[in-house]
């Protein structure tokens, strides 16, 4: 899996950005060949201080070659051309191979978690079994 990430800085007109992104830009994005999954969000928040970005997009492709082909396709070129209509604050475009962290393929012990005195449980360091809270 390969992921394309676009980090949008705060635009001059946030309302125009949201409206154009949802009603125009994203419709173009959804037509990109090879796009397996997508996510986007507005009003990005930082854990501390002010967030450096206003919006984020994530698109998943089978591999880097599929992503590259999508970006140079006619649909991908239309997406790139549309950016000038709403991205006034700038954007950072990055991509990377994705490592699956879902736990698929790992051995997981079955059974019911052990319950402590207060009825609470916590995962062990290996996160494969549950230990009572003491």
N, C-alpha and C positions, 0 to 999 in steps of 0.2 A: 504494500500500500504506500502511496506517496501523497503528501498533503501540500496544497497550495494555501498560503495564509496571506491575507491582505489586511494591514493595520492602517486605518484611516485616521489622520489627525483631525482636530476640530475644524469643521468647515466654517466659512463666513456666514452661511445661513443654514443652521442645523435642520430647520423644518423643511426647507427645500431639499436638502440632502436626503432626509428620510423618505419624503414623498417620491422623489425621482428614483431612489434606490429600489424601493418596493414596487412601484408601478411601471418602471421602465428597465432600469439596469439589471435587476435580478431576473427579469423575464428573459433577457438575453443570456445571462449566465446559465440558467437552467437548460438552455439549448446547446451548450457546449458538448461536443462528443466526448464520450469516455468519463464524464462526471458521474461518479458512483453515489456520492452523498455530499450534502452541503449543510452548512450552518452559518448563521450570521447574527449579530447582535449590535444594538446601539447603546449609547450611554455607558460605555465601559468604565468600570470603577477600579481603583487601585487599592491594594491592601493598606497602603500608607500613602498619605499625601494625595496629590492630584494625579489622575491618570494621564499618561502622555497620548492616549488615543481616544477617539470618540466612538468608533465602530470597528468591528472585526468580521472578517469572512474566512471560513475554512471550507475548502473543497477537497474531496478525496478522489484519487485516481488509482488505477491498478498499479501503475509504476511511473517512474520519471518520464519514460518515453511517451506514455499515454497523455500525461499532463502537457508535455512539450507539443505534442501533436494537436491537442485541444487549443492551446494558446495561439498556434499559427493557422488554425482552421478559419474558414470564413466567419463562423460564429465567434470564435475567439478574437478575431480582428474587430468585429462589431463591438464586442465587450470593451476592448481597449479604446476604441474610438469614442465610446460613450462616456468614458471617465471624465472628460473635460466638461461635460454638462452639469456635473454635480460635485466633483472632488476639487474643492478650492483650497483646502488646508494641506493637501499633499497626502501621499500614501507610501507605505513600505510594503513591498511584495517579497515574500520569502517562500521557500519550499523545502521540504525535508522528507526523508523516508520515515514511515511511522512504525514504531515498535508496539506490538499489542500488549497491553497491560491488563487484560481482562481476566487472566488466570487460566484461559483455555489451554489445555494440554498439560497442566500441572496436576499432580496427585493431590487430591483433597480428601481428608478423612470424612467418612459419613458418620452420622449419629447426631444425637441431641447435645447441645451445648451443656456443660456443667454449670449448675446454678450455685451461686454463693449465698451467704447468709441473708443478704438483702434482696435476693432474686435478680441480681445484676450479673452480667457476664462481660468478659473482655477477651479479645483475641490474644493468643500467645505471640511471641516474637516472630515465629514462623508463619503465623496467620493460617495454620492448617488445622488447629484444634482450639477449643475454647477452654479457658481456665477460670475457676471461680475467683472473684475479687475477695481478698482477705484484708 
